[in-house]
Amino acid sequence: MLVAHIESKTGPDVPLAVDYFWSVPGKDLFDVRCSPELTIGQAAESWDNLARQRTGNGDSTLVYNSVWLADVLRATRPLTSRTRRTIHL
């Protein structure tokens, strides 16, 4: 459903302002008393995970879907920034 909505707004190609980003593991995200161990995330990979939901081949856990959607939304920030990559539905 989320993928279909985004596709209806952008067409089959979704412009990304960024693709790779710093990712903070969920257990460390809200613990401001310690420095988290950062990992690298990729918006295109998060989008692929969401797109697999359309075919029933992905993890249907709502928590994961929410994290992946947040990754994609951050990467598609307003078009005032330069688009560096486009992902295809």
PDB file with SEQRES, HELIX, SHEET and CRYST1 records, atoms N, CA, C and O in Angstrom:
SEQRES   1 A   89  MET LEU VAL ALA HIS ILE GLU SER LYS THR GLY PRO ASP          
SEQRES   2 A   89  VAL PRO LEU ALA VAL ASP TYR PHE TRP SER VAL PRO GLY          
SEQRES   3 A   89  LYS ASP LEU PHE ASP VAL ARG CYS SER PRO GLU LEU THR          
SEQRES   4 A   89  ILE GLY GLN ALA ALA GLU SER TRP ASP ASN LEU ALA ARG          
SEQRES   5 A   89  GLN ARG THR GLY ASN GLY ASP SER THR LEU VAL TYR ASN          
SEQRES   6 A   89  SER VAL TRP LEU ALA ASP VAL LEU ARG ALA THR ARG PRO          
SEQRES   7 A   89  LEU THR SER ARG THR ARG ARG THR ILE HIS LEU                  
HELIX    1 AA1 LEU A    2  THR A   10  1                                   9    
HELIX    2 AA2 GLY A   26  ASP A   28  5                                   3    
HELIX    3 AA3 ALA A   43  THR A   55  1                                  13    
HELIX    4 AA4 LEU A   62  ALA A   75  1                                  14    
SHEET    1 AA1 2 ASP A  13  LEU A  16  0                                        
SHEET    2 AA1 2 ARG A  85  HIS A  88 -1                                        
SHEET    1 AA2 2 TYR A  20  SER A  23  0                                        
SHEET    2 AA2 2 THR A  39  GLN A  42 -1                                        
CRYST1    1.000    1.000    1.000  90.00  90.00  90.00 P 1           1          
ATOM      1  N   MET A   1       0.821  -1.187   0.000  1.00  0.00           N  
ATOM      2  CA  MET A   1       0.000   0.000   0.000  1.00  0.00           C  
ATOM      3  C   MET A   1       0.869   1.256   0.000  1.00  0.00           C  
ATOM      4  O   MET A   1       0.598   2.189  -0.756  1.00  0.00           O  
ATOM      5  N   LEU A   2       1.909   1.294   0.836  1.00  0.00           N  
ATOM      6  CA  LEU A   2       2.795   2.456   0.873  1.00  0.00           C  
ATOM      7  C   LEU A   2       3.516   2.636  -0.447  1.00  0.00           C  
ATOM      8  O   LEU A   2       3.637   3.754  -0.948  1.00  0.00           O  
ATOM      9  N   VAL A   3       3.993   1.543  -1.008  1.00  0.00           N  
ATOM     10  CA  VAL A   3       4.709   1.604  -2.278  1.00  0.00           C  
ATOM     11  C   VAL A   3       3.776   2.110  -3.373  1.00  0.00           C  
ATOM     12  O   VAL A   3       4.177   2.936  -4.193  1.00  0.00           O  
ATOM     13  N   ALA A   4       2.547   1.630  -3.394  1.00  0.00           N  
ATOM     14  CA  ALA A   4       1.580   2.068  -4.401  1.00  0.00           C  
ATOM     15  C   ALA A   4       1.295   3.561  -4.277  1.00  0.00           C  
ATOM     16  O   ALA A   4       1.169   4.251  -5.289  1.00  0.00           O  
ATOM     17  N   HIS A   5       1.193   4.063  -3.061  1.00  0.00           N  
ATOM     18  CA  HIS A   5       0.944   5.495  -2.859  1.00  0.00           C  
ATOM     19  C   HIS A   5       2.116   6.330  -3.374  1.00  0.00           C  
ATOM     20  O   HIS A   5       1.912   7.316  -4.082  1.00  0.00           O  
ATOM     21  N   ILE A   6       3.333   5.940  -3.022  1.00  0.00           N  
ATOM     22  CA  ILE A   6       4.508   6.688  -3.487  1.00  0.00           C  
ATOM     23  C   ILE A   6       4.589   6.629  -5.004  1.00  0.00           C  
ATOM     24  O   ILE A   6       4.888   7.632  -5.651  1.00  0.00           O  
ATOM     25  N   GLU A   7       4.324   5.461  -5.575  1.00  0.00           N  
ATOM     26  CA  GLU A   7       4.355   5.319  -7.031  1.00  0.00           C  
ATOM     27  C   GLU A   7       3.318   6.222  -7.687  1.00  0.00           C  
ATOM     28  O   GLU A   7       3.580   6.781  -8.753  1.00  0.00           O  
ATOM     29  N   SER A   8       2.142   6.378  -7.073  1.00  0.00           N  
ATOM     30  CA  SER A   8       1.111   7.242  -7.654  1.00  0.00           C  
ATOM     31  C   SER A   8       1.531   8.706  -7.653  1.00  0.00           C  
ATOM     32  O   SER A   8       1.065   9.488  -8.482  1.00  0.00           O  
ATOM     33  N   LYS A   9       2.405   9.079  -6.729  1.00  0.00           N  
ATOM     34  CA  LYS A   9       2.874  10.466  -6.637  1.00  0.00           C  
ATOM     35  C   LYS A   9       4.088  10.742  -7.518  1.00  0.00           C  
ATOM     36  O   LYS A   9       4.224  11.843  -8.052  1.00  0.00           O  
ATOM     37  N   THR A  10       4.971   9.760  -7.677  1.00  0.00           N  
ATOM     38  CA  THR A  10       6.239  10.002  -8.373  1.00  0.00           C  
ATOM     39  C   THR A  10       6.366   9.259  -9.691  1.00  0.00           C  
ATOM     40  O   THR A  10       7.257   9.564 -10.484  1.00  0.00           O  
ATOM     41  N   GLY A  11       5.487   8.282  -9.944  1.00  0.00           N  
ATOM     42  CA  GLY A  11       5.688   7.395 -11.077  1.00  0.00           C  
ATOM     43  C   GLY A  11       6.605   6.263 -10.655  1.00  0.00           C  
ATOM     44  O   GLY A  11       6.873   6.097  -9.465  1.00  0.00           O  
ATOM     45  N   PRO A  12       7.096   5.475 -11.619  1.00  0.00           N  
ATOM     46  CA  PRO A  12       7.897   4.307 -11.258  1.00  0.00           C  
ATOM     47  C   PRO A  12       9.309   4.632 -10.776  1.00  0.00           C  
ATOM     48  O   PRO A  12       9.994   3.756 -10.249  1.00  0.00           O  
ATOM     49  N   ASP A  13       9.748   5.866 -10.948  1.00  0.00           N  
ATOM     50  CA  ASP A  13      11.087   6.259 -10.503  1.00  0.00           C  
ATOM     51  C   ASP A  13      10.977   7.255  -9.358  1.00  0.00           C  
ATOM     52  O   ASP A  13      10.319   8.287  -9.481  1.00  0.00           O  
ATOM     53  N   VAL A  14      11.622   6.939  -8.250  1.00  0.00           N  
ATOM     54  CA  VAL A  14      11.568   7.787  -7.055  1.00  0.00           C  
ATOM     55  C   VAL A  14      12.918   8.478  -6.889  1.00  0.00           C  
ATOM     56  O   VAL A  14      13.929   7.808  -6.682  1.00  0.00           O  
ATOM     57  N   PRO A  15      12.950   9.825  -6.979  1.00  0.00           N  
ATOM     58  CA  PRO A  15      14.231  10.525  -6.837  1.00  0.00           C  
ATOM     59  C   PRO A  15      14.711  10.522  -5.389  1.00  0.00           C  
ATOM     60  O   PRO A  15      13.945  10.793  -4.465  1.00  0.00           O  
ATOM     61  N   LEU A  16      15.981  10.214  -5.212  1.00  0.00           N  
ATOM     62  CA  LEU A  16      16.595  10.231  -3.886  1.00  0.00           C  
ATOM     63  C   LEU A  16      17.589  11.378  -3.813  1.00  0.00           C  
ATOM     64  O   LEU A  16      18.388  11.571  -4.729  1.00  0.00           O  
ATOM     65  N   ALA A  17      17.542  12.136  -2.732  1.00  0.00           N  
ATOM     66  CA  ALA A  17      18.547  13.176  -2.508  1.00  0.00           C  
ATOM     67  C   ALA A  17      19.850  12.534  -2.044  1.00  0.00           C  
ATOM     68  O   ALA A  17      20.936  13.026  -2.352  1.00  0.00           O  
ATOM     69  N   VAL A  18      19.739  11.448  -1.309  1.00  0.00           N  
ATOM     70  CA  VAL A  18      20.895  10.686  -0.826  1.00  0.00           C  
ATOM     71  C   VAL A  18      20.538   9.206  -0.912  1.00  0.00           C  
ATOM     72  O   VAL A  18      19.360   8.852  -0.969  1.00  0.00           O  
ATOM     73  N   ASP A  19      21.537   8.353  -0.920  1.00  0.00           N  
ATOM     74  CA  ASP A  19      21.275   6.919  -0.900  1.00  0.00           C  
ATOM     75  C   ASP A  19      21.842   6.302   0.374  1.00  0.00           C  
ATOM     76  O   ASP A  19      21.119   5.624   1.104  1.00  0.00           O  
ATOM     77  N   TYR A  20      23.118   6.527   0.650  1.00  0.00           N  
ATOM     78  CA  TYR A  20      23.744   5.970   1.853  1.00  0.00           C  
ATOM     79  C   TYR A  20      23.635   6.958   3.010  1.00  0.00           C  
ATOM     80  O   TYR A  20      23.696   8.171   2.810  1.00  0.00           O  
ATOM     81  N   PHE A  21      23.476   6.433   4.212  1.00  0.00           N  
ATOM     82  CA  PHE A  21      23.309   7.280   5.392  1.00  0.00           C  
ATOM     83  C   PHE A  21      23.813   6.537   6.622  1.00  0.00           C  
ATOM     84  O   PHE A  21      23.968   5.316   6.613  1.00  0.00           O  
ATOM     85  N   TRP A  22      24.066   7.305   7.681  1.00  0.00           N  
ATOM     86  CA  TRP A  22      24.421   6.696   8.968  1.00  0.00           C  
ATOM     87  C   TRP A  22      23.162   6.123   9.583  1.00  0.00           C  
ATOM     88  O   TRP A  22      22.110   6.762   9.584  1.00  0.00           O  
ATOM     89  N   SER A  23      23.276   4.932  10.099  1.00  0.00           N  
ATOM     90  CA  SER A  23      22.159   4.264  10.748  1.00  0.00           C  
ATOM     91  C   SER A  23      22.531   3.963  12.197  1.00  0.00           C  
ATOM     92  O   SER A  23      23.625   3.475  12.481  1.00  0.00           O  
ATOM     93  N   VAL A  24      21.616   4.257  13.097  1.00  0.00           N  
ATOM     94  CA  VAL A  24      21.825   3.985  14.521  1.00  0.00           C  
ATOM     95  C   VAL A  24      20.965   2.776  14.890  1.00  0.00           C  
ATOM     96  O   VAL A  24      19.750   2.814  14.699  1.00  0.00           O  
ATOM     97  N   PRO A  25      21.565   1.711  15.411  1.00  0.00           N  
ATOM     98  CA  PRO A  25      20.783   0.543  15.815  1.00  0.00           C  
ATOM     99  C   PRO A  25      19.666   0.937  16.792  1.00  0.00           C  
ATOM    100  O   PRO A  25      19.861   1.786  17.663  1.00  0.00           O  
ATOM    101  N   GLY A  26      18.508   0.314  16.635  1.00  0.00           N  
ATOM    102  CA  GLY A  26      17.339   0.656  17.428  1.00  0.00           C  
ATOM    103  C   GLY A  26      17.565   0.687  18.925  1.00  0.00           C  
ATOM    104  O   GLY A  26      17.032   1.556  19.615  1.00  0.00           O  
ATOM    105  N   LYS A  27      18.353  -0.252  19.439  1.00  0.00           N  
ATOM    106  CA  LYS A  27      18.572  -0.309  20.886  1.00  0.00           C  
ATOM    107  C   LYS A  27      19.347   0.901  21.390  1.00  0.00           C  
ATOM    108  O   LYS A  27      19.250   1.251  22.567  1.00  0.00           O  
ATOM    109  N   ASP A  28      20.114   1.542  20.514  1.00  0.00           N  
ATOM    110  CA  ASP A  28      20.925   2.699  20.909  1.00  0.00           C  
ATOM    111  C   ASP A  28      20.287   4.036  20.551  1.00  0.00           C  
ATOM    112  O   ASP A  28      20.773   5.085  20.973  1.00  0.00           O  
ATOM    113  N   LEU A  29      19.225   4.010  19.793  1.00  0.00           N  
ATOM    114  CA  LEU A  29      18.650   5.228  19.234  1.00  0.00           C  
ATOM    115  C   LEU A  29      18.248   6.258  20.283  1.00  0.00           C  
ATOM    116  O   LEU A  29      18.422   7.457  20.061  1.00  0.00           O  
ATOM    117  N   PHE A  30      17.726   5.828  21.396  1.00  0.00           N  
ATOM    118  CA  PHE A  30      17.229   6.765  22.400  1.00  0.00           C  
ATOM    119  C   PHE A  30      18.018   6.736  23.703  1.00  0.00           C  
ATOM    120  O   PHE A  30      17.588   7.319  24.698  1.00  0.00           O  
ATOM    121  N   ASP A  31      19.149   6.074  23.709  1.00  0.00           N  
ATOM    122  CA  ASP A  31      20.001   6.055  24.896  1.00  0.00           C  
ATOM    123  C   ASP A  31      21.091   7.108  24.716  1.00  0.00           C  
ATOM    124  O   ASP A  31      22.164   6.819  24.187  1.00  0.00           O  
ATOM    125  N   VAL A  32      20.806   8.330  25.160  1.00  0.00           N  
ATOM    126  CA  VAL A  32      21.730   9.450  24.937  1.00  0.00           C  
ATOM    127  C   VAL A  32      22.897   9.450  25.917  1.00  0.00           C  
ATOM    128  O   VAL A  32      23.770  10.314  25.842  1.00  0.00           O  
ATOM    129  N   ARG A  33      22.919   8.493  26.831  1.00  0.00           N  
ATOM    130  CA  ARG A  33      24.020   8.417  27.799  1.00  0.00           C  
ATOM    131  C   ARG A  33      25.262   7.758  27.223  1.00  0.00           C  
ATOM    132  O   ARG A  33      26.339   7.856  27.812  1.00  0.00           O  
ATOM    133  N   CYS A  34      25.135   7.098  26.098  1.00  0.00           N  
ATOM    134  CA  CYS A  34      26.306   6.443  25.501  1.00  0.00           C  
ATOM    135  C   CYS A  34      26.375   6.774  24.014  1.00  0.00           C  
ATOM    136  O   CYS A  34      25.375   7.146  23.398  1.00  0.00           O  
ATOM    137  N   SER A  35      27.546   6.635  23.462  1.00  0.00           N  
ATOM    138  CA  SER A  35      27.731   6.864  22.025  1.00  0.00           C  
ATOM    139  C   SER A  35      27.356   5.589  21.276  1.00  0.00           C  
ATOM    140  O   SER A  35      27.877   4.516  21.582  1.00  0.00           O  
ATOM    141  N   PRO A  36      26.463   5.693  20.304  1.00  0.00           N  
ATOM    142  CA  PRO A  36      26.042   4.492  19.583  1.00  0.00           C  
ATOM    143  C   PRO A  36      27.097   4.042  18.583  1.00  0.00           C  
ATOM    144  O   PRO A  36      27.926   4.833  18.134  1.00  0.00           O  
ATOM    145  N   GLU A  37      27.051   2.772  18.246  1.00  0.00           N  
ATOM    146  CA  GLU A  37      27.886   2.260  17.165  1.00  0.00           C  
ATOM    147  C   GLU A  37      27.104   2.470  15.874  1.00  0.00           C  
ATOM    148  O   GLU A  37      26.028   1.901  15.688  1.00  0.00           O  
ATOM    149  N   LEU A  38      27.653   3.288  14.989  1.00  0.00           N  
ATOM    150  CA  LEU A  38      26.960   3.600  13.748  1.00  0.00           C  
ATOM    151  C   LEU A  38      27.197   2.518  12.702  1.00  0.00           C  
ATOM    152  O   LEU A  38      28.274   1.925  12.630  1.00  0.00           O  
ATOM    153  N   THR A  39      26.181   2.278  11.904  1.00  0.00           N  
ATOM    154  CA  THR A  39      26.311   1.405  10.749  1.00  0.00           C  
ATOM    155  C   THR A  39      25.900   2.223   9.525  1.00  0.00           C  
ATOM    156  O   THR A  39      25.429   3.352   9.663  1.00  0.00           O  
ATOM    157  N   ILE A  40      26.073   1.670   8.356  1.00  0.00           N  
ATOM    158  CA  ILE A  40      25.693   2.365   7.129  1.00  0.00           C  
ATOM    159  C   ILE A  40      24.418   1.735   6.597  1.00  0.00           C  
ATOM    160  O   ILE A  40      24.324   0.518   6.441  1.00  0.00           O  
ATOM    161  N   GLY A  41      23.431   2.592   6.320  1.00  0.00           N  
ATOM    162  CA  GLY A  41      22.192   2.144   5.713  1.00  0.00           C  
ATOM    163  C   GLY A  41      22.125   2.625   4.275  1.00  0.00           C  
ATOM    164  O   GLY A  41      22.899   3.492   3.867  1.00  0.00           O  
ATOM    165  N   GLN A  42      21.195   2.061   3.501  1.00  0.00           N  
ATOM    166  CA  GLN A  42      21.028   2.456   2.108  1.00  0.00           C  
ATOM    167  C   GLN A  42      19.541   2.584   1.812  1.00  0.00           C  
ATOM    168  O   GLN A  42      18.778   1.633   1.980  1.00  0.00           O  
ATOM    169  N   ALA A  43      19.140   3.770   1.370  1.00  0.00           N  
ATOM    170  CA  ALA A  43      17.733   4.031   1.087  1.00  0.00           C  
ATOM    171  C   ALA A  43      17.204   3.117  -0.017  1.00  0.00           C  
ATOM    172  O   ALA A  43      16.073   2.639   0.066  1.00  0.00           O  
ATOM    173  N   ALA A  44      18.007   2.871  -1.040  1.00  0.00           N  
ATOM    174  CA  ALA A  44      17.559   1.993  -2.126  1.00  0.00           C  
ATOM    175  C   ALA A  44      17.278   0.581  -1.609  1.00  0.00           C  
ATOM    176  O   ALA A  44      16.334  -0.069  -2.057  1.00  0.00           O  
ATOM    177  N   GLU A  45      18.087   0.113  -0.677  1.00  0.00           N  
ATOM    178  CA  GLU A  45      17.855  -1.212  -0.092  1.00  0.00           C  
ATOM    179  C   GLU A  45      16.571  -1.210   0.741  1.00  0.00           C  
ATOM    180  O   GLU A  45      15.791  -2.161   0.693  1.00  0.00           O  
ATOM    181  N   SER A  46      16.359  -0.138   1.502  1.00  0.00           N  
ATOM    182  CA  SER A  46      15.125  -0.033   2.290  1.00  0.00           C  
ATOM    183  C   SER A  46      13.914  -0.008   1.364  1.00  0.00           C  
ATOM    184  O   SER A  46      12.889  -0.624   1.656  1.00  0.00           O  
ATOM    185  N   TRP A  47      14.038   0.713   0.234  1.00  0.00           N  
ATOM    186  CA  TRP A  47      12.946   0.764  -0.735  1.00  0.00           C  
ATOM    187  C   TRP A  47      12.683  -0.628  -1.309  1.00  0.00           C  
ATOM    188  O   TRP A  47      11.529  -1.036  -1.442  1.00  0.00           O  
ATOM    189  N   ASP A  48      13.739  -1.353  -1.648  1.00  0.00           N  
ATOM    190  CA  ASP A  48      13.569  -2.711  -2.170  1.00  0.00           C  
ATOM    191  C   ASP A  48      12.843  -3.596  -1.161  1.00  0.00           C  
ATOM    192  O   ASP A  48      12.003  -4.413  -1.538  1.00  0.00           O  
ATOM    193  N   ASN A  49      13.166  -3.434   0.115  1.00  0.00           N  
ATOM    194  CA  ASN A  49      12.484  -4.206   1.159  1.00  0.00           C  
ATOM    195  C   ASN A  49      10.995  -3.885   1.184  1.00  0.00           C  
ATOM    196  O   ASN A  49      10.167  -4.785   1.318  1.00  0.00           O  
ATOM    197  N   LEU A  50      10.651  -2.601   1.056  1.00  0.00           N  
ATOM    198  CA  LEU A  50       9.240  -2.212   1.018  1.00  0.00           C  
ATOM    199  C   LEU A  50       8.560  -2.739  -0.245  1.00  0.00           C  
ATOM    200  O   LEU A  50       7.429  -3.223  -0.194  1.00  0.00           O  
ATOM    201  N   ALA A  51       9.251  -2.641  -1.365  1.00  0.00           N  
ATOM    202  CA  ALA A  51       8.669  -3.075  -2.639  1.00  0.00           C  
ATOM    203  C   ALA A  51       8.368  -4.572  -2.633  1.00  0.00           C  
ATOM    204  O   ALA A  51       7.399  -5.009  -3.254  1.00  0.00           O  
ATOM    205  N   ARG A  52       9.188  -5.360  -1.940  1.00  0.00           N  
ATOM    206  CA  ARG A  52       8.935  -6.805  -1.855  1.00  0.00           C  
ATOM    207  C   ARG A  52       7.610  -7.096  -1.153  1.00  0.00           C  
ATOM    208  O   ARG A  52       7.028  -8.163  -1.347  1.00  0.00           O  
ATOM    209  N   GLN A  53       7.134  -6.164  -0.347  1.00  0.00           N  
ATOM    210  CA  GLN A  53       5.849  -6.363   0.329  1.00  0.00           C  
ATOM    211  C   GLN A  53       4.716  -6.483  -0.692  1.00  0.00           C  
ATOM    212  O   GLN A  53       3.732  -7.186  -0.463  1.00  0.00           O  
ATOM    213  N   ARG A  54       4.869  -5.792  -1.818  1.00  0.00           N  
ATOM    214  CA  ARG A  54       3.831  -5.834  -2.855  1.00  0.00           C  
ATOM    215  C   ARG A  54       3.644  -7.239  -3.401  1.00  0.00           C  
ATOM    216  O   ARG A  54       2.533  -7.626  -3.765  1.00  0.00           O  
ATOM    217  N   THR A  55       4.723  -7.998  -3.459  1.00  0.00           N  
ATOM    218  CA  THR A  55       4.657  -9.340  -4.028  1.00  0.00           C  
ATOM    219  C   THR A  55       4.491 -10.411  -2.960  1.00  0.00           C  
ATOM    220  O   THR A  55       4.366 -11.595  -3.274  1.00  0.00           O  
ATOM    221  N   GLY A  56       4.490  -9.993  -1.694  1.00  0.00           N  
ATOM    222  CA  GLY A  56       4.350 -10.951  -0.609  1.00  0.00           C  
ATOM    223  C   GLY A  56       5.627 -11.705  -0.295  1.00  0.00           C  
ATOM    224  O   GLY A  56       5.592 -12.724   0.394  1.00  0.00           O  
ATOM    225  N   ASN A  57       6.761 -11.214  -0.793  1.00  0.00           N  
ATOM    226  CA  ASN A  57       8.034 -11.907  -0.591  1.00  0.00           C  
ATOM    227  C   ASN A  57       8.893 -11.291   0.499  1.00  0.00           C  
ATOM    228  O   ASN A  57      10.025 -11.730   0.705  1.00  0.00           O  
ATOM    229  N   GLY A  58       8.389 -10.289   1.200  1.00  0.00           N  
ATOM    230  CA  GLY A  58       9.206  -9.618   2.207  1.00  0.00           C  
ATOM    231  C   GLY A  58       8.756  -9.940   3.615  1.00  0.00           C  
ATOM    232  O   GLY A  58       7.798 -10.684   3.826  1.00  0.00           O  
ATOM    233  N   ASP A  59       9.454  -9.373   4.565  1.00  0.00           N  
ATOM    234  CA  ASP A  59       9.107  -9.503   5.978  1.00  0.00           C  
ATOM    235  C   ASP A  59       7.929  -8.575   6.245  1.00  0.00           C  
ATOM    236  O   ASP A  59       8.047  -7.363   6.061  1.00  0.00           O  
ATOM    237  N   SER A  60       6.809  -9.117   6.670  1.00  0.00           N  
ATOM    238  CA  SER A  60       5.609  -8.305   6.842  1.00  0.00           C  
ATOM    239  C   SER A  60       5.518  -7.657   8.220  1.00  0.00           C  
ATOM    240  O   SER A  60       4.473  -7.114   8.579  1.00  0.00           O  
ATOM    241  N   THR A  61       6.589  -7.708   8.989  1.00  0.00           N  
ATOM    242  CA  THR A  61       6.584  -7.118  10.317  1.00  0.00           C  
ATOM    243  C   THR A  61       6.450  -5.606  10.211  1.00  0.00           C  
ATOM    244  O   THR A  61       7.257  -4.954   9.548  1.00  0.00           O  
ATOM    245  N   LEU A  62       5.443  -5.051  10.856  1.00  0.00           N  
ATOM    246  CA  LEU A  62       5.168  -3.621  10.773  1.00  0.00           C  
ATOM    247  C   LEU A  62       6.343  -2.780  11.250  1.00  0.00           C  
ATOM    248  O   LEU A  62       6.608  -1.716  10.689  1.00  0.00           O  
ATOM    249  N   VAL A  63       7.046  -3.236  12.271  1.00  0.00           N  
ATOM    250  CA  VAL A  63       8.179  -2.472  12.797  1.00  0.00           C  
ATOM    251  C   VAL A  63       9.235  -2.285  11.716  1.00  0.00           C  
ATOM    252  O   VAL A  63       9.729  -1.173  11.524  1.00  0.00           O  
ATOM    253  N   TYR A  64       9.587  -3.343  11.013  1.00  0.00           N  
ATOM    254  CA  TYR A  64      10.584  -3.233   9.944  1.00  0.00           C  
ATOM    255  C   TYR A  64      10.081  -2.313   8.842  1.00  0.00           C  
ATOM    256  O   TYR A  64      10.830  -1.478   8.336  1.00  0.00           O  
ATOM    257  N   ASN A  65       8.814  -2.465   8.467  1.00  0.00           N  
ATOM    258  CA  ASN A  65       8.253  -1.609   7.423  1.00  0.00           C  
ATOM    259  C   ASN A  65       8.344  -0.144   7.811  1.00  0.00           C  
ATOM    260  O   ASN A  65       8.641   0.701   6.967  1.00  0.00           O  
ATOM    261  N   SER A  66       8.097   0.166   9.060  1.00  0.00           N  
ATOM    262  CA  SER A  66       8.170   1.552   9.532  1.00  0.00           C  
ATOM    263  C   SER A  66       9.587   2.096   9.448  1.00  0.00           C  
ATOM    264  O   SER A  66       9.791   3.243   9.050  1.00  0.00           O  
ATOM    265  N   VAL A  67      10.557   1.287   9.818  1.00  0.00           N  
ATOM    266  CA  VAL A  67      11.963   1.702   9.752  1.00  0.00           C  
ATOM    267  C   VAL A  67      12.364   1.933   8.303  1.00  0.00           C  
ATOM    268  O   VAL A  67      12.995   2.942   7.987  1.00  0.00           O  
ATOM    269  N   TRP A  68      12.003   1.005   7.419  1.00  0.00           N  
ATOM    270  CA  TRP A  68      12.367   1.149   6.007  1.00  0.00           C  
ATOM    271  C   TRP A  68      11.692   2.369   5.392  1.00  0.00           C  
ATOM    272  O   TRP A  68      12.314   3.096   4.618  1.00  0.00           O  
ATOM    273  N   LEU A  69      10.426   2.598   5.730  1.00  0.00           N  
ATOM    274  CA  LEU A  69       9.729   3.766   5.198  1.00  0.00           C  
ATOM    275  C   LEU A  69      10.392   5.052   5.677  1.00  0.00           C  
ATOM    276  O   LEU A  69      10.557   5.992   4.899  1.00  0.00           O  
ATOM    277  N   ALA A  70      10.771   5.102   6.943  1.00  0.00           N  
ATOM    278  CA  ALA A  70      11.458   6.291   7.473  1.00  0.00           C  
ATOM    279  C   ALA A  70      12.764   6.534   6.728  1.00  0.00           C  
ATOM    280  O   ALA A  70      13.099   7.680   6.428  1.00  0.00           O  
ATOM    281  N   ASP A  71      13.507   5.471   6.426  1.00  0.00           N  
ATOM    282  CA  ASP A  71      14.750   5.607   5.658  1.00  0.00           C  
ATOM    283  C   ASP A  71      14.477   6.253   4.305  1.00  0.00           C  
ATOM    284  O   ASP A  71      15.178   7.180   3.899  1.00  0.00           O  
ATOM    285  N   VAL A  72      13.459   5.762   3.613  1.00  0.00           N  
ATOM    286  CA  VAL A  72      13.134   6.274   2.277  1.00  0.00           C  
ATOM    287  C   VAL A  72      12.646   7.716   2.355  1.00  0.00           C  
ATOM    288  O   VAL A  72      13.042   8.544   1.534  1.00  0.00           O  
ATOM    289  N   LEU A  73      11.800   8.026   3.320  1.00  0.00           N  
ATOM    290  CA  LEU A  73      11.287   9.393   3.443  1.00  0.00           C  
ATOM    291  C   LEU A  73      12.406  10.384   3.725  1.00  0.00           C  
ATOM    292  O   LEU A  73      12.399  11.494   3.192  1.00  0.00           O  
ATOM    293  N   ARG A  74      13.363   9.998   4.555  1.00  0.00           N  
ATOM    294  CA  ARG A  74      14.503  10.891   4.815  1.00  0.00           C  
ATOM    295  C   ARG A  74      15.323  11.108   3.549  1.00  0.00           C  
ATOM    296  O   ARG A  74      15.843  12.201   3.325  1.00  0.00           O  
ATOM    297  N   ALA A  75      15.440  10.080   2.728  1.00  0.00           N  
ATOM    298  CA  ALA A  75      16.254  10.173   1.513  1.00  0.00           C  
ATOM    299  C   ALA A  75      15.552  10.925   0.386  1.00  0.00           C  
ATOM    300  O   ALA A  75      16.200  11.354  -0.569  1.00  0.00           O  
ATOM    301  N   THR A  76      14.242  11.086   0.489  1.00  0.00           N  
ATOM    302  CA  THR A  76      13.493  11.803  -0.546  1.00  0.00           C  
ATOM    303  C   THR A  76      13.084  13.181  -0.061  1.00  0.00           C  
ATOM    304  O   THR A  76      12.014  13.684  -0.404  1.00  0.00           O  
ATOM    305  N   ARG A  77      13.947  13.783   0.739  1.00  0.00           N  
ATOM    306  CA  ARG A  77      13.630  15.105   1.284  1.00  0.00           C  
ATOM    307  C   ARG A  77      13.300  16.064   0.145  1.00  0.00           C  
ATOM    308  O   ARG A  77      13.540  15.746  -1.019  1.00  0.00           O  
ATOM    309  N   PRO A  78      12.755  17.227   0.468  1.00  0.00           N  
ATOM    310  CA  PRO A  78      12.267  18.142  -0.577  1.00  0.00           C  
ATOM    311  C   PRO A  78      13.257  18.317  -1.727  1.00  0.00           C  
ATOM    312  O   PRO A  78      14.473  18.281  -1.541  1.00  0.00           O  
ATOM    313  N   LEU A  79      12.708  18.505  -2.892  1.00  0.00           N  
ATOM    314  CA  LEU A  79      13.529  18.571  -4.093  1.00  0.00           C  
ATOM    315  C   LEU A  79      14.379  19.828  -4.185  1.00  0.00           C  
ATOM    316  O   LEU A  79      14.945  20.114  -5.240  1.00  0.00           O  
ATOM    317  N   THR A  80      14.476  20.581  -3.100  1.00  0.00           N  
ATOM    318  CA  THR A  80      15.398  21.706  -3.082  1.00  0.00           C  
ATOM    319  C   THR A  80      16.826  21.200  -3.048  1.00  0.00           C  
ATOM    320  O   THR A  80      17.759  21.929  -3.385  1.00  0.00           O  
ATOM    321  N   SER A  81      17.000  19.948  -2.640  1.00  0.00           N  
ATOM    322  CA  SER A  81      18.335  19.363  -2.663  1.00  0.00           C  
ATOM    323  C   SER A  81      18.522  18.632  -3.994  1.00  0.00           C  
ATOM    324  O   SER A  81      17.557  18.304  -4.684  1.00  0.00           O  
ATOM    325  N   ARG A  82      19.748  18.396  -4.321  1.00  0.00           N  
ATOM    326  CA  ARG A  82      20.052  17.721  -5.584  1.00  0.00           C  
ATOM    327  C   ARG A  82      19.711  16.242  -5.509  1.00  0.00           C  
ATOM    328  O   ARG A  82      19.984  15.581  -4.507  1.00  0.00           O  
ATOM    329  N   THR A  83      19.119  15.736  -6.563  1.00  0.00           N  
ATOM    330  CA  THR A  83      18.851  14.308  -6.662  1.00  0.00           C  
ATOM    331  C   THR A  83      20.113  13.621  -7.161  1.00  0.00           C  
ATOM    332  O   THR A  83      20.668  14.000  -8.192  1.00  0.00           O  
ATOM    333  N   ARG A  84      20.556  12.625  -6.437  1.00  0.00           N  
ATOM    334  CA  ARG A  84      21.778  11.913  -6.811  1.00  0.00           C  
ATOM    335  C   ARG A  84      21.494  10.544  -7.401  1.00  0.00           C  
ATOM    336  O   ARG A  84      22.313  10.011  -8.150  1.00  0.00           O  
ATOM    337  N   ARG A  85      20.358   9.976  -7.079  1.00  0.00           N  
ATOM    338  CA  ARG A  85      20.043   8.633  -7.553  1.00  0.00           C  
ATOM    339  C   ARG A  85      18.537   8.508  -7.677  1.00  0.00           C  
ATOM    340  O   ARG A  85      17.793   9.171  -6.955  1.00  0.00           O  
ATOM    341  N   THR A  86      18.094   7.675  -8.576  1.00  0.00           N  
ATOM    342  CA  THR A  86      16.677   7.385  -8.737  1.00  0.00           C  
ATOM    343  C   THR A  86      16.494   5.891  -8.546  1.00  0.00           C  
ATOM    344  O   THR A  86      17.256   5.091  -9.089  1.00  0.00           O  
ATOM    345  N   ILE A  87      15.476   5.512  -7.769  1.00  0.00           N  
ATOM    346  CA  ILE A  87      15.170   4.095  -7.611  1.00  0.00           C  
ATOM    347  C   ILE A  87      13.939   3.779  -8.441  1.00  0.00           C  
ATOM    348  O   ILE A  87      13.048   4.618  -8.575  1.00  0.00           O  
ATOM    349  N   HIS A  88      13.882   2.601  -8.988  1.00  0.00           N  
ATOM    350  CA  HIS A  88      12.800   2.200  -9.879  1.00  0.00           C  
ATOM    351  C   HIS A  88      11.893   1.204  -9.169  1.00  0.00           C  
ATOM    352  O   HIS A  88      12.358   0.289  -8.489  1.00  0.00           O  
ATOM    353  N   LEU A  89      10.600   1.400  -9.341  1.00  0.00           N  
ATOM    354  CA  LEU A  89       9.622   0.496  -8.719  1.00  0.00           C  
ATOM    355  C   LEU A  89       9.510  -0.798  -9.487  1.00  0.00           C  
ATOM    356  O   LEU A  89       8.735  -1.676  -9.109  1.00  0.00           O  
TER     357      LEU A  89                                                      
END                                                                             
